[in-house]
């Protein structure tokens, strides 16, 4: 019995854009925890610019933004998920879990056919 090297990657496409995928969902999670695009990017090992571009793409793909930022103030700015952002992330994570459960019975069979 070989260990499995199979990974399921879901992507929600909107035209030519990836509106949401595993990496963008991880970025949303990190933003929710850190309250900062910069800190979320650092946590995920990506540049601030890359993270900002991913957030911008997500915000443009949905009916309202998933992430909002506030600038200035005595404590600096901040970033948070909108209500829609929280809901989209929750549904995407549920969809990932459902996909994993649905594909689990086939994983070992496919793993047997992989080259060592």
N, C-alpha and C positions, 0 to 999 in steps of 0.2 A: 504494500500500500504506500504510494508516494504522497508526500505532503503536497497540498494544493497550492498552486501559484496563480489561481484564478481570482480576478478582481472585477467587479461589476462597476461600471462608471455610467452614471446617468447624466444626460444633458437636456436641458429645456431650451430648444431653439426658438428664436424669434427672428424670422427672416434670415439674414446672414450672420446674425449675432448669437452667441451663446448667452442667453438671458440668465441661466443659472446652471451650475454644475458642481461637482464635488469641491473644487478649489474655491469657487465663489461662496459656496455655503460655509466652508471653513473660515473664509474671510469675514462673513457676516457673524459667525459665532465669536470670532476673536474681537470684532468691533463691539459686540454686545458685552463682552467681558471687560475689555480695556477702556471702552468709551473714547477710543482714539483710532483713526485710520493709521497714523504713524506707528503707534504701539502695536496695533494688530499686524501691520506689515512686518515689523521687527520680529514679532513672535512667530510669524510664518516664514521668515527668512526671505522676504521680498522687498524690493525698493518701495518707498512711499509712492513714487510716480506710478509704478505698476498697480499698486493697491488702489490708488485714486482712479486710474483708468478702468479698473474692474468695477469699482463702485459706480462710476459714471455710466458704464454700459448697462449695469443692472438698473440703475435709476431711469434710464431712457427706455428700457424695454417694458417696464410695468406701468400701469395706469397712473400710479403716484409713486414717488420715490420710496425706496426701501431703506435708505440711509439719509439722515439729515445731519448737517454740521452747524455749529454755532461758533462764531469767531469772537475774539476779544474777551472783555470782562476781566475782573481782577484775578481770576484763576485761569485765564486763557480760554481757549475754545473747548469744544467737546463734540463728540459724534455719538449718535445713537441710532438704533433701528427704529423705524416708524412702526405703527401698529400693523401696517401691511407687511413690512419687512419681517416682523416677528411671525406673522401668520404664514408667509411664503416659506420662510425657513423651516417652520414646524411641519408644513405639508411636504416639503421636499425631503426632510429627514424621515418622515413616515413612508414616503414613496421609496426611499433607499432601503429601508427595513423590509418593506413588502417585496421588493425585487430580490433582496438577499434570501429571504425565506422561500420565494418561488423558485429560485435557481439552485438552492442547496442540494436537492436530490440529484441534480445532474453534474454537480461539481466534481465529485470523485470519479465519475465515469470519464469526464473530459481530462482530468488530471492524469489518469492512467495513460492517455495518449500523448502526453507532453514529452518532449525529449528531455533526458536527464541533463 
